[in-house]
Amino acid sequence: MQQLAGMPTLPRPLRILWIHSRVQPTHALREALGDAGYRADVTRVDIEPALNAEITRGDFEVAILDGDVGLERELVERRFREHRISAPL
């Protein structure tokens, strides 16, 4: 990958929580982020117990919520507040 002027340089991969309903490999998202100059570790969850487990671990910096996931944004935001997660959603 070519590093262009002005592209972000992160010392480690960006940790992303992908709240996504379809069983889809995370490599497509990682590849798209790589094309934009980011290295990423992506964890995908699709049901509330998996979401709760990942939030408890709190090992992510950004969360992406797919509107088709079946988990309401309000629920995800409430879980973030309960666990003091400050990652953008």
HTML snippet that shows the backbone in 3Dmol.js (N, CA, C, O; Angstrom):
<script src="https://3Dmol.org/build/3Dmol-min.js"></script>
<div id="view" style="width:600px;height:400px;position:relative"></div>
<script>
const pdb = `
ATOM      1  N   MET A   1       0.841  -1.171   0.000  1.00  0.00           N
ATOM      2  CA  MET A   1       0.000   0.000   0.000  1.00  0.00           C
ATOM      3  C   MET A   1       0.890   1.238   0.000  1.00  0.00           C
ATOM      4  O   MET A   1       1.868   1.321   0.742  1.00  0.00           O
ATOM      5  N   GLN A   2       0.534   2.180  -0.834  1.00  0.00           N
ATOM      6  CA  GLN A   2       1.293   3.419  -0.929  1.00  0.00           C
ATOM      7  C   GLN A   2       0.813   4.398   0.138  1.00  0.00           C
ATOM      8  O   GLN A   2      -0.389   4.608   0.297  1.00  0.00           O
ATOM      9  N   GLN A   3       1.745   4.993   0.862  1.00  0.00           N
ATOM     10  CA  GLN A   3       1.404   5.983   1.884  1.00  0.00           C
ATOM     11  C   GLN A   3       1.411   7.355   1.224  1.00  0.00           C
ATOM     12  O   GLN A   3       2.449   7.814   0.750  1.00  0.00           O
ATOM     13  N   LEU A   4       0.264   8.001   1.193  1.00  0.00           N
ATOM     14  CA  LEU A   4       0.130   9.311   0.579  1.00  0.00           C
ATOM     15  C   LEU A   4       0.289  10.396   1.630  1.00  0.00           C
ATOM     16  O   LEU A   4       0.009  10.179   2.809  1.00  0.00           O
ATOM     17  N   ALA A   5       0.741  11.571   1.193  1.00  0.00           N
ATOM     18  CA  ALA A   5       0.888  12.701   2.105  1.00  0.00           C
ATOM     19  C   ALA A   5      -0.465  13.004   2.739  1.00  0.00           C
ATOM     20  O   ALA A   5      -1.485  13.032   2.051  1.00  0.00           O
ATOM     21  N   GLY A   6      -0.473  13.227   4.028  1.00  0.00           N
ATOM     22  CA  GLY A   6      -1.692  13.557   4.741  1.00  0.00           C
ATOM     23  C   GLY A   6      -2.479  12.358   5.231  1.00  0.00           C
ATOM     24  O   GLY A   6      -3.459  12.519   5.958  1.00  0.00           O
ATOM     25  N   MET A   7      -2.065  11.146   4.843  1.00  0.00           N
ATOM     26  CA  MET A   7      -2.758   9.954   5.318  1.00  0.00           C
ATOM     27  C   MET A   7      -2.363   9.693   6.763  1.00  0.00           C
ATOM     28  O   MET A   7      -1.216   9.922   7.147  1.00  0.00           O
ATOM     29  N   PRO A   8      -3.303   9.216   7.561  1.00  0.00           N
ATOM     30  CA  PRO A   8      -2.980   8.949   8.966  1.00  0.00           C
ATOM     31  C   PRO A   8      -1.991   7.794   9.097  1.00  0.00           C
ATOM     32  O   PRO A   8      -2.016   6.838   8.322  1.00  0.00           O
ATOM     33  N   THR A   9      -1.140   7.907  10.080  1.00  0.00           N
ATOM     34  CA  THR A   9      -0.220   6.829  10.387  1.00  0.00           C
ATOM     35  C   THR A   9      -0.471   6.418  11.827  1.00  0.00           C
ATOM     36  O   THR A   9      -0.243   7.197  12.753  1.00  0.00           O
ATOM     37  N   LEU A  10      -0.936   5.211  12.009  1.00  0.00           N
ATOM     38  CA  LEU A  10      -1.217   4.719  13.349  1.00  0.00           C
ATOM     39  C   LEU A  10      -0.129   3.732  13.747  1.00  0.00           C
ATOM     40  O   LEU A  10       0.315   2.934  12.921  1.00  0.00           O
ATOM     41  N   PRO A  11       0.306   3.775  15.007  1.00  0.00           N
ATOM     42  CA  PRO A  11       1.360   2.867  15.455  1.00  0.00           C
ATOM     43  C   PRO A  11       0.884   1.414  15.546  1.00  0.00           C
ATOM     44  O   PRO A  11       1.698   0.491  15.559  1.00  0.00           O
ATOM     45  N   ARG A  12      -0.425   1.218  15.607  1.00  0.00           N
ATOM     46  CA  ARG A  12      -0.985  -0.135  15.701  1.00  0.00           C
ATOM     47  C   ARG A  12      -2.319  -0.140  14.961  1.00  0.00           C
ATOM     48  O   ARG A  12      -2.845   0.923  14.631  1.00  0.00           O
ATOM     49  N   PRO A  13      -2.859  -1.302  14.704  1.00  0.00           N
ATOM     50  CA  PRO A  13      -4.145  -1.345  14.006  1.00  0.00           C
ATOM     51  C   PRO A  13      -5.265  -0.683  14.813  1.00  0.00           C
ATOM     52  O   PRO A  13      -5.288  -0.757  16.042  1.00  0.00           O
ATOM     53  N   LEU A  14      -6.176  -0.046  14.114  1.00  0.00           N
ATOM     54  CA  LEU A  14      -7.365   0.534  14.706  1.00  0.00           C
ATOM     55  C   LEU A  14      -8.294  -0.607  15.109  1.00  0.00           C
ATOM     56  O   LEU A  14      -8.576  -1.488  14.297  1.00  0.00           O
ATOM     57  N   ARG A  15      -8.769  -0.602  16.339  1.00  0.00           N
ATOM     58  CA  ARG A  15      -9.650  -1.673  16.825  1.00  0.00           C
ATOM     59  C   ARG A  15     -11.109  -1.254  16.627  1.00  0.00           C
ATOM     60  O   ARG A  15     -11.569  -0.264  17.196  1.00  0.00           O
ATOM     61  N   ILE A  16     -11.827  -2.029  15.808  1.00  0.00           N
ATOM     62  CA  ILE A  16     -13.195  -1.680  15.420  1.00  0.00           C
ATOM     63  C   ILE A  16     -14.164  -2.771  15.867  1.00  0.00           C
ATOM     64  O   ILE A  16     -13.911  -3.961  15.681  1.00  0.00           O
ATOM     65  N   LEU A  17     -15.276  -2.344  16.460  1.00  0.00           N
ATOM     66  CA  LEU A  17     -16.380  -3.240  16.765  1.00  0.00           C
ATOM     67  C   LEU A  17     -17.433  -3.015  15.679  1.00  0.00           C
ATOM     68  O   LEU A  17     -18.000  -1.928  15.574  1.00  0.00           O
ATOM     69  N   TRP A  18     -17.690  -4.040  14.880  1.00  0.00           N
ATOM     70  CA  TRP A  18     -18.642  -3.951  13.773  1.00  0.00           C
ATOM     71  C   TRP A  18     -19.919  -4.663  14.194  1.00  0.00           C
ATOM     72  O   TRP A  18     -19.940  -5.888  14.312  1.00  0.00           O
ATOM     73  N   ILE A  19     -20.975  -3.903  14.419  1.00  0.00           N
ATOM     74  CA  ILE A  19     -22.261  -4.461  14.825  1.00  0.00           C
ATOM     75  C   ILE A  19     -23.053  -4.651  13.538  1.00  0.00           C
ATOM     76  O   ILE A  19     -23.652  -3.717  13.005  1.00  0.00           O
ATOM     77  N   HIS A  20     -23.036  -5.881  13.063  1.00  0.00           N
ATOM     78  CA  HIS A  20     -23.487  -6.176  11.695  1.00  0.00           C
ATOM     79  C   HIS A  20     -24.276  -7.476  11.689  1.00  0.00           C
ATOM     80  O   HIS A  20     -23.830  -8.477  12.250  1.00  0.00           O
ATOM     81  N   SER A  21     -25.447  -7.468  11.057  1.00  0.00           N
ATOM     82  CA  SER A  21     -26.349  -8.612  11.157  1.00  0.00           C
ATOM     83  C   SER A  21     -25.990  -9.794  10.271  1.00  0.00           C
ATOM     84  O   SER A  21     -26.217 -10.941  10.656  1.00  0.00           O
ATOM     85  N   ARG A  22     -25.451  -9.546   9.132  1.00  0.00           N
ATOM     86  CA  ARG A  22     -25.198 -10.645   8.209  1.00  0.00           C
ATOM     87  C   ARG A  22     -23.890 -11.350   8.527  1.00  0.00           C
ATOM     88  O   ARG A  22     -22.907 -10.731   8.934  1.00  0.00           O
ATOM     89  N   VAL A  23     -23.909 -12.639   8.334  1.00  0.00           N
ATOM     90  CA  VAL A  23     -22.677 -13.398   8.514  1.00  0.00           C
ATOM     91  C   VAL A  23     -21.798 -13.063   7.312  1.00  0.00           C
ATOM     92  O   VAL A  23     -21.967 -13.603   6.219  1.00  0.00           O
ATOM     93  N   GLN A  24     -20.889 -12.187   7.542  1.00  0.00           N
ATOM     94  CA  GLN A  24     -20.020 -11.707   6.475  1.00  0.00           C
ATOM     95  C   GLN A  24     -18.614 -11.583   7.048  1.00  0.00           C
ATOM     96  O   GLN A  24     -18.431 -11.031   8.133  1.00  0.00           O
ATOM     97  N   PRO A  25     -17.636 -12.086   6.337  1.00  0.00           N
ATOM     98  CA  PRO A  25     -16.270 -11.975   6.842  1.00  0.00           C
ATOM     99  C   PRO A  25     -15.859 -10.505   7.010  1.00  0.00           C
ATOM    100  O   PRO A  25     -16.321  -9.620   6.290  1.00  0.00           O
ATOM    101  N   THR A  26     -14.998 -10.289   7.961  1.00  0.00           N
ATOM    102  CA  THR A  26     -14.548  -8.919   8.229  1.00  0.00           C
ATOM    103  C   THR A  26     -13.455  -8.462   7.277  1.00  0.00           C
ATOM    104  O   THR A  26     -13.066  -7.294   7.297  1.00  0.00           O
ATOM    105  N   HIS A  27     -12.953  -9.369   6.440  1.00  0.00           N
ATOM    106  CA  HIS A  27     -11.824  -8.982   5.590  1.00  0.00           C
ATOM    107  C   HIS A  27     -12.187  -7.887   4.586  1.00  0.00           C
ATOM    108  O   HIS A  27     -11.323  -7.087   4.225  1.00  0.00           O
ATOM    109  N   ALA A  28     -13.437  -7.828   4.127  1.00  0.00           N
ATOM    110  CA  ALA A  28     -13.823  -6.789   3.164  1.00  0.00           C
ATOM    111  C   ALA A  28     -13.727  -5.400   3.805  1.00  0.00           C
ATOM    112  O   ALA A  28     -13.260  -4.452   3.174  1.00  0.00           O
ATOM    113  N   LEU A  29     -14.169  -5.288   5.050  1.00  0.00           N
ATOM    114  CA  LEU A  29     -14.067  -4.012   5.762  1.00  0.00           C
ATOM    115  C   LEU A  29     -12.607  -3.667   6.019  1.00  0.00           C
ATOM    116  O   LEU A  29     -12.195  -2.523   5.828  1.00  0.00           O
ATOM    117  N   ARG A  30     -11.822  -4.653   6.454  1.00  0.00           N
ATOM    118  CA  ARG A  30     -10.393  -4.412   6.693  1.00  0.00           C
ATOM    119  C   ARG A  30      -9.690  -3.971   5.410  1.00  0.00           C
ATOM    120  O   ARG A  30      -8.839  -3.082   5.433  1.00  0.00           O
ATOM    121  N   GLU A  31     -10.053  -4.598   4.295  1.00  0.00           N
ATOM    122  CA  GLU A  31      -9.438  -4.249   3.014  1.00  0.00           C
ATOM    123  C   GLU A  31      -9.795  -2.816   2.603  1.00  0.00           C
ATOM    124  O   GLU A  31      -8.933  -2.068   2.140  1.00  0.00           O
ATOM    125  N   ALA A  32     -11.059  -2.440   2.772  1.00  0.00           N
ATOM    126  CA  ALA A  32     -11.473  -1.074   2.428  1.00  0.00           C
ATOM    127  C   ALA A  32     -10.755  -0.053   3.304  1.00  0.00           C
ATOM    128  O   ALA A  32     -10.327   0.993   2.816  1.00  0.00           O
ATOM    129  N   LEU A  33     -10.622  -0.348   4.576  1.00  0.00           N
ATOM    130  CA  LEU A  33      -9.891   0.555   5.464  1.00  0.00           C
ATOM    131  C   LEU A  33      -8.414   0.604   5.076  1.00  0.00           C
ATOM    132  O   LEU A  33      -7.791   1.664   5.137  1.00  0.00           O
ATOM    133  N   GLY A  34      -7.852  -0.536   4.679  1.00  0.00           N
ATOM    134  CA  GLY A  34      -6.471  -0.577   4.226  1.00  0.00           C
ATOM    135  C   GLY A  34      -6.261   0.299   3.006  1.00  0.00           C
ATOM    136  O   GLY A  34      -5.245   0.984   2.892  1.00  0.00           O
ATOM    137  N   ASP A  35      -7.223   0.275   2.094  1.00  0.00           N
ATOM    138  CA  ASP A  35      -7.138   1.127   0.907  1.00  0.00           C
ATOM    139  C   ASP A  35      -7.140   2.606   1.269  1.00  0.00           C
ATOM    140  O   ASP A  35      -6.607   3.437   0.535  1.00  0.00           O
ATOM    141  N   ALA A  36      -7.754   2.928   2.423  1.00  0.00           N
ATOM    142  CA  ALA A  36      -7.787   4.314   2.895  1.00  0.00           C
ATOM    143  C   ALA A  36      -6.586   4.651   3.771  1.00  0.00           C
ATOM    144  O   ALA A  36      -6.466   5.774   4.262  1.00  0.00           O
ATOM    145  N   GLY A  37      -5.697   3.678   3.968  1.00  0.00           N
ATOM    146  CA  GLY A  37      -4.481   3.942   4.731  1.00  0.00           C
ATOM    147  C   GLY A  37      -4.516   3.498   6.174  1.00  0.00           C
ATOM    148  O   GLY A  37      -3.607   3.825   6.938  1.00  0.00           O
ATOM    149  N   TYR A  38      -5.541   2.761   6.571  1.00  0.00           N
ATOM    150  CA  TYR A  38      -5.657   2.307   7.952  1.00  0.00           C
ATOM    151  C   TYR A  38      -5.413   0.807   8.047  1.00  0.00           C
ATOM    152  O   TYR A  38      -5.837   0.043   7.180  1.00  0.00           O
ATOM    153  N   ARG A  39      -4.730   0.396   9.102  1.00  0.00           N
ATOM    154  CA  ARG A  39      -4.689  -1.021   9.468  1.00  0.00           C
ATOM    155  C   ARG A  39      -5.779  -1.198  10.512  1.00  0.00           C
ATOM    156  O   ARG A  39      -5.954  -0.335  11.372  1.00  0.00           O
ATOM    157  N   ALA A  40      -6.516  -2.305  10.453  1.00  0.00           N
ATOM    158  CA  ALA A  40      -7.631  -2.461  11.377  1.00  0.00           C
ATOM    159  C   ALA A  40      -7.763  -3.898  11.847  1.00  0.00           C
ATOM    160  O   ALA A  40      -7.550  -4.845  11.089  1.00  0.00           O
ATOM    161  N   ASP A  41      -8.121  -4.038  13.126  1.00  0.00           N
ATOM    162  CA  ASP A  41      -8.565  -5.308  13.701  1.00  0.00           C
ATOM    163  C   ASP A  41     -10.064  -5.150  13.881  1.00  0.00           C
ATOM    164  O   ASP A  41     -10.515  -4.279  14.626  1.00  0.00           O
ATOM    165  N   VAL A  42     -10.837  -5.987  13.202  1.00  0.00           N
ATOM    166  CA  VAL A  42     -12.290  -5.862  13.216  1.00  0.00           C
ATOM    167  C   VAL A  42     -12.912  -7.064  13.915  1.00  0.00           C
ATOM    168  O   VAL A  42     -12.610  -8.211  13.585  1.00  0.00           O
ATOM    169  N   THR A  43     -13.782  -6.792  14.885  1.00  0.00           N
ATOM    170  CA  THR A  43     -14.573  -7.820  15.549  1.00  0.00           C
ATOM    171  C   THR A  43     -16.027  -7.575  15.196  1.00  0.00           C
ATOM    172  O   THR A  43     -16.541  -6.475  15.399  1.00  0.00           O
ATOM    173  N   ARG A  44     -16.702  -8.605  14.661  1.00  0.00           N
ATOM    174  CA  ARG A  44     -18.095  -8.464  14.274  1.00  0.00           C
ATOM    175  C   ARG A  44     -18.994  -9.151  15.294  1.00  0.00           C
ATOM    176  O   ARG A  44     -18.724 -10.275  15.718  1.00  0.00           O
ATOM    177  N   VAL A  45     -20.071  -8.459  15.685  1.00  0.00           N
ATOM    178  CA  VAL A  45     -21.099  -9.052  16.550  1.00  0.00           C
ATOM    179  C   VAL A  45     -22.449  -8.856  15.873  1.00  0.00           C
ATOM    180  O   VAL A  45     -22.646  -7.902  15.121  1.00  0.00           O
ATOM    181  N   ASP A  46     -23.384  -9.779  16.153  1.00  0.00           N
ATOM    182  CA  ASP A  46     -24.680  -9.678  15.494  1.00  0.00           C
ATOM    183  C   ASP A  46     -25.871  -9.878  16.431  1.00  0.00           C
ATOM    184  O   ASP A  46     -27.017  -9.692  16.021  1.00  0.00           O
ATOM    185  N   ILE A  47     -25.614 -10.251  17.669  1.00  0.00           N
ATOM    186  CA  ILE A  47     -26.706 -10.433  18.624  1.00  0.00           C
ATOM    187  C   ILE A  47     -26.321  -9.774  19.947  1.00  0.00           C
ATOM    188  O   ILE A  47     -25.146  -9.530  20.222  1.00  0.00           O
ATOM    189  N   GLU A  48     -27.335  -9.496  20.753  1.00  0.00           N
ATOM    190  CA  GLU A  48     -27.104  -8.751  21.987  1.00  0.00           C
ATOM    191  C   GLU A  48     -26.110  -9.405  22.943  1.00  0.00           C
ATOM    192  O   GLU A  48     -25.265  -8.693  23.483  1.00  0.00           O
ATOM    193  N   PRO A  49     -26.157 -10.729  23.188  1.00  0.00           N
ATOM    194  CA  PRO A  49     -25.162 -11.317  24.089  1.00  0.00           C
ATOM    195  C   PRO A  49     -23.724 -11.111  23.596  1.00  0.00           C
ATOM    196  O   PRO A  49     -22.822 -10.867  24.397  1.00  0.00           O
ATOM    197  N   ALA A  50     -23.514 -11.209  22.292  1.00  0.00           N
ATOM    198  CA  ALA A  50     -22.167 -10.977  21.746  1.00  0.00           C
ATOM    199  C   ALA A  50     -21.772  -9.514  21.908  1.00  0.00           C
ATOM    200  O   ALA A  50     -20.623  -9.211  22.233  1.00  0.00           O
ATOM    201  N   LEU A  51     -22.718  -8.609  21.683  1.00  0.00           N
ATOM    202  CA  LEU A  51     -22.467  -7.180  21.889  1.00  0.00           C
ATOM    203  C   LEU A  51     -22.074  -6.925  23.336  1.00  0.00           C
ATOM    204  O   LEU A  51     -21.092  -6.234  23.607  1.00  0.00           O
ATOM    205  N   ASN A  52     -22.842  -7.485  24.264  1.00  0.00           N
ATOM    206  CA  ASN A  52     -22.549  -7.284  25.688  1.00  0.00           C
ATOM    207  C   ASN A  52     -21.161  -7.802  26.053  1.00  0.00           C
ATOM    208  O   ASN A  52     -20.437  -7.162  26.815  1.00  0.00           O
ATOM    209  N   ALA A  53     -20.794  -8.954  25.512  1.00  0.00           N
ATOM    210  CA  ALA A  53     -19.471  -9.519  25.805  1.00  0.00           C
ATOM    211  C   ALA A  53     -18.364  -8.604  25.305  1.00  0.00           C
ATOM    212  O   ALA A  53     -17.389  -8.369  26.019  1.00  0.00           O
ATOM    213  N   GLU A  54     -18.498  -8.087  24.096  1.00  0.00           N
ATOM    214  CA  GLU A  54     -17.456  -7.205  23.557  1.00  0.00           C
ATOM    215  C   GLU A  54     -17.395  -5.879  24.298  1.00  0.00           C
ATOM    216  O   GLU A  54     -16.312  -5.342  24.526  1.00  0.00           O
ATOM    217  N   ILE A  55     -18.556  -5.349  24.675  1.00  0.00           N
ATOM    218  CA  ILE A  55     -18.567  -4.093  25.437  1.00  0.00           C
ATOM    219  C   ILE A  55     -17.905  -4.288  26.790  1.00  0.00           C
ATOM    220  O   ILE A  55     -17.186  -3.407  27.262  1.00  0.00           O
ATOM    221  N   THR A  56     -18.139  -5.421  27.412  1.00  0.00           N
ATOM    222  CA  THR A  56     -17.506  -5.708  28.704  1.00  0.00           C
ATOM    223  C   THR A  56     -15.993  -5.721  28.568  1.00  0.00           C
ATOM    224  O   THR A  56     -15.279  -5.222  29.438  1.00  0.00           O
ATOM    225  N   ARG A  57     -15.504  -6.300  27.461  1.00  0.00           N
ATOM    226  CA  ARG A  57     -14.056  -6.291  27.213  1.00  0.00           C
ATOM    227  C   ARG A  57     -13.565  -4.885  26.920  1.00  0.00           C
ATOM    228  O   ARG A  57     -12.461  -4.515  27.320  1.00  0.00           O
ATOM    229  N   GLY A  58     -14.382  -4.092  26.218  1.00  0.00           N
ATOM    230  CA  GLY A  58     -14.039  -2.701  25.926  1.00  0.00           C
ATOM    231  C   GLY A  58     -12.801  -2.533  25.081  1.00  0.00           C
ATOM    232  O   GLY A  58     -12.141  -1.496  25.147  1.00  0.00           O
ATOM    233  N   ASP A  59     -12.477  -3.527  24.294  1.00  0.00           N
ATOM    234  CA  ASP A  59     -11.225  -3.521  23.546  1.00  0.00           C
ATOM    235  C   ASP A  59     -11.426  -3.014  22.115  1.00  0.00           C
ATOM    236  O   ASP A  59     -11.040  -3.686  21.158  1.00  0.00           O
ATOM    237  N   PHE A  60     -12.031  -1.830  21.968  1.00  0.00           N
ATOM    238  CA  PHE A  60     -12.210  -1.247  20.644  1.00  0.00           C
ATOM    239  C   PHE A  60     -12.182   0.271  20.744  1.00  0.00           C
ATOM    240  O   PHE A  60     -12.420   0.847  21.805  1.00  0.00           O
ATOM    241  N   GLU A  61     -11.888   0.898  19.624  1.00  0.00           N
ATOM    242  CA  GLU A  61     -11.766   2.355  19.594  1.00  0.00           C
ATOM    243  C   GLU A  61     -12.878   3.020  18.797  1.00  0.00           C
ATOM    244  O   GLU A  61     -13.176   4.199  18.991  1.00  0.00           O
ATOM    245  N   VAL A  62     -13.485   2.260  17.903  1.00  0.00           N
ATOM    246  CA  VAL A  62     -14.555   2.749  17.046  1.00  0.00           C
ATOM    247  C   VAL A  62     -15.588   1.643  16.921  1.00  0.00           C
ATOM    248  O   VAL A  62     -15.237   0.465  16.867  1.00  0.00           O
ATOM    249  N   ALA A  63     -16.873   2.023  16.874  1.00  0.00           N
ATOM    250  CA  ALA A  63     -17.935   1.048  16.626  1.00  0.00           C
ATOM    251  C   ALA A  63     -18.720   1.485  15.402  1.00  0.00           C
ATOM    252  O   ALA A  63     -19.009   2.666  15.213  1.00  0.00           O
ATOM    253  N   ILE A  64     -19.059   0.502  14.577  1.00  0.00           N
ATOM    254  CA  ILE A  64     -19.872   0.750  13.390  1.00  0.00           C
ATOM    255  C   ILE A  64     -21.160  -0.039  13.565  1.00  0.00           C
ATOM    256  O   ILE A  64     -21.127  -1.258  13.731  1.00  0.00           O
ATOM    257  N   LEU A  65     -22.295   0.654  13.527  1.00  0.00           N
ATOM    258  CA  LEU A  65     -23.597   0.017  13.693  1.00  0.00           C
ATOM    259  C   LEU A  65     -24.298  -0.050  12.357  1.00  0.00           C
ATOM    260  O   LEU A  65     -24.603   0.981  11.756  1.00  0.00           O
ATOM    261  N   ASP A  66     -24.558  -1.266  11.884  1.00  0.00           N
ATOM    262  CA  ASP A  66     -25.318  -1.500  10.660  1.00  0.00           C
ATOM    263  C   ASP A  66     -26.790  -1.341  11.010  1.00  0.00           C
ATOM    264  O   ASP A  66     -27.266  -1.959  11.962  1.00  0.00           O
ATOM    265  N   GLY A  67     -27.513  -0.527  10.261  1.00  0.00           N
ATOM    266  CA  GLY A  67     -28.927  -0.279  10.539  1.00  0.00           C
ATOM    267  C   GLY A  67     -29.804  -1.511  10.442  1.00  0.00           C
ATOM    268  O   GLY A  67     -30.913  -1.506  10.976  1.00  0.00           O
ATOM    269  N   ASP A  68     -29.350  -2.567   9.781  1.00  0.00           N
ATOM    270  CA  ASP A  68     -30.143  -3.777   9.610  1.00  0.00           C
ATOM    271  C   ASP A  68     -29.857  -4.838  10.666  1.00  0.00           C
ATOM    272  O   ASP A  68     -30.334  -5.967  10.551  1.00  0.00           O
ATOM    273  N   VAL A  69     -29.097  -4.497  11.675  1.00  0.00           N
ATOM    274  CA  VAL A  69     -28.618  -5.515  12.610  1.00  0.00           C
ATOM    275  C   VAL A  69     -29.713  -6.062  13.524  1.00  0.00           C
ATOM    276  O   VAL A  69     -29.573  -7.172  14.037  1.00  0.00           O
ATOM    277  N   GLY A  70     -30.781  -5.327  13.740  1.00  0.00           N
ATOM    278  CA  GLY A  70     -31.808  -5.795  14.660  1.00  0.00           C
ATOM    279  C   GLY A  70     -31.583  -5.321  16.080  1.00  0.00           C
ATOM    280  O   GLY A  70     -32.430  -5.539  16.946  1.00  0.00           O
ATOM    281  N   LEU A  71     -30.458  -4.678  16.335  1.00  0.00           N
ATOM    282  CA  LEU A  71     -30.188  -4.059  17.635  1.00  0.00           C
ATOM    283  C   LEU A  71     -30.407  -2.562  17.464  1.00  0.00           C
ATOM    284  O   LEU A  71     -29.798  -1.936  16.596  1.00  0.00           O
ATOM    285  N   GLU A  72     -31.257  -2.000  18.272  1.00  0.00           N
ATOM    286  CA  GLU A  72     -31.550  -0.577  18.177  1.00  0.00           C
ATOM    287  C   GLU A  72     -30.358   0.258  18.626  1.00  0.00           C
ATOM    288  O   GLU A  72     -29.636  -0.110  19.553  1.00  0.00           O
ATOM    289  N   ARG A  73     -30.169   1.369  17.965  1.00  0.00           N
ATOM    290  CA  ARG A  73     -29.076   2.285  18.318  1.00  0.00           C
ATOM    291  C   ARG A  73     -29.183   2.692  19.788  1.00  0.00           C
ATOM    292  O   ARG A  73     -28.177   2.792  20.490  1.00  0.00           O
ATOM    293  N   GLU A  74     -30.415   2.924  20.240  1.00  0.00           N
ATOM    294  CA  GLU A  74     -30.629   3.324  21.635  1.00  0.00           C
ATOM    295  C   GLU A  74     -30.074   2.278  22.604  1.00  0.00           C
ATOM    296  O   GLU A  74     -29.460   2.634  23.610  1.00  0.00           O
ATOM    297  N   LEU A  75     -30.284   1.000  22.313  1.00  0.00           N
ATOM    298  CA  LEU A  75     -29.759  -0.074  23.154  1.00  0.00           C
ATOM    299  C   LEU A  75     -28.229  -0.042  23.171  1.00  0.00           C
ATOM    300  O   LEU A  75     -27.613  -0.135  24.233  1.00  0.00           O
ATOM    301  N   VAL A  76     -27.627   0.088  21.996  1.00  0.00           N
ATOM    302  CA  VAL A  76     -26.166   0.113  21.915  1.00  0.00           C
ATOM    303  C   VAL A  76     -25.620   1.315  22.674  1.00  0.00           C
ATOM    304  O   VAL A  76     -24.659   1.181  23.431  1.00  0.00           O
ATOM    305  N   GLU A  77     -26.219   2.487  22.483  1.00  0.00           N
ATOM    306  CA  GLU A  77     -25.762   3.682  23.201  1.00  0.00           C
ATOM    307  C   GLU A  77     -25.918   3.526  24.708  1.00  0.00           C
ATOM    308  O   GLU A  77     -25.058   3.958  25.475  1.00  0.00           O
ATOM    309  N   ARG A  78     -27.025   2.903  25.131  1.00  0.00           N
ATOM    310  CA  ARG A  78     -27.230   2.672  26.572  1.00  0.00           C
ATOM    311  C   ARG A  78     -26.147   1.760  27.133  1.00  0.00           C
ATOM    312  O   ARG A  78     -25.613   2.023  28.211  1.00  0.00           O
ATOM    313  N   ARG A  79     -25.816   0.687  26.410  1.00  0.00           N
ATOM    314  CA  ARG A  79     -24.747  -0.223  26.857  1.00  0.00           C
ATOM    315  C   ARG A  79     -23.412   0.517  26.940  1.00  0.00           C
ATOM    316  O   ARG A  79     -22.638   0.316  27.876  1.00  0.00           O
ATOM    317  N   PHE A  80     -23.152   1.371  25.954  1.00  0.00           N
ATOM    318  CA  PHE A  80     -21.907   2.153  25.976  1.00  0.00           C
ATOM    319  C   PHE A  80     -21.858   3.022  27.236  1.00  0.00           C
ATOM    320  O   PHE A  80     -20.840   3.071  27.926  1.00  0.00           O
ATOM    321  N   ARG A  81     -22.961   3.702  27.526  1.00  0.00           N
ATOM    322  CA  ARG A  81     -22.992   4.565  28.725  1.00  0.00           C
ATOM    323  C   ARG A  81     -22.799   3.749  29.992  1.00  0.00           C
ATOM    324  O   ARG A  81     -22.034   4.142  30.873  1.00  0.00           O
ATOM    325  N   GLU A  82     -23.487   2.610  30.091  1.00  0.00           N
ATOM    326  CA  GLU A  82     -23.388   1.763  31.283  1.00  0.00           C
ATOM    327  C   GLU A  82     -21.956   1.303  31.544  1.00  0.00           C
ATOM    328  O   GLU A  82     -21.550   1.137  32.694  1.00  0.00           O
ATOM    329  N   HIS A  83     -21.199   1.099  30.471  1.00  0.00           N
ATOM    330  CA  HIS A  83     -19.826   0.594  30.604  1.00  0.00           C
ATOM    331  C   HIS A  83     -18.778   1.688  30.373  1.00  0.00           C
ATOM    332  O   HIS A  83     -17.586   1.408  30.251  1.00  0.00           O
ATOM    333  N   ARG A  84     -19.247   2.929  30.315  1.00  0.00           N
ATOM    334  CA  ARG A  84     -18.372   4.082  30.129  1.00  0.00           C
ATOM    335  C   ARG A  84     -17.472   3.933  28.887  1.00  0.00           C
ATOM    336  O   ARG A  84     -16.274   4.211  28.925  1.00  0.00           O
ATOM    337  N   ILE A  85     -18.089   3.492  27.807  1.00  0.00           N
ATOM    338  CA  ILE A  85     -17.380   3.357  26.532  1.00  0.00           C
ATOM    339  C   ILE A  85     -17.490   4.698  25.822  1.00  0.00           C
ATOM    340  O   ILE A  85     -18.591   5.213  25.624  1.00  0.00           O
ATOM    341  N   SER A  86     -16.363   5.256  25.443  1.00  0.00           N
ATOM    342  CA  SER A  86     -16.369   6.555  24.780  1.00  0.00           C
ATOM    343  C   SER A  86     -16.092   6.460  23.287  1.00  0.00           C
ATOM    344  O   SER A  86     -15.957   7.483  22.616  1.00  0.00           O
ATOM    345  N   ALA A  87     -16.007   5.258  22.768  1.00  0.00           N
ATOM    346  CA  ALA A  87     -15.743   5.078  21.340  1.00  0.00           C
ATOM    347  C   ALA A  87     -16.883   5.664  20.512  1.00  0.00           C
ATOM    348  O   ALA A  87     -18.050   5.501  20.868  1.00  0.00           O
ATOM    349  N   PRO A  88     -16.561   6.337  19.424  1.00  0.00           N
ATOM    350  CA  PRO A  88     -17.638   6.858  18.567  1.00  0.00           C
ATOM    351  C   PRO A  88     -18.423   5.719  17.936  1.00  0.00           C
ATOM    352  O   PRO A  88     -17.878   4.659  17.630  1.00  0.00           O
ATOM    353  N   LEU A  89     -19.720   5.962  17.749  1.00  0.00           N
ATOM    354  CA  LEU A  89     -20.624   4.987  17.157  1.00  0.00           C
ATOM    355  C   LEU A  89     -21.170   5.555  15.872  1.00  0.00           C
ATOM    356  O   LEU A  89     -21.962   4.899  15.195  1.00  0.00           O
TER     357      LEU A  89
END
`;
const viewer = $3Dmol.createViewer("view");
viewer.addModel(pdb, "pdb");
viewer.setStyle({}, {cartoon: {color: "spectrum"}});
viewer.zoomTo();
viewer.render();
</script>
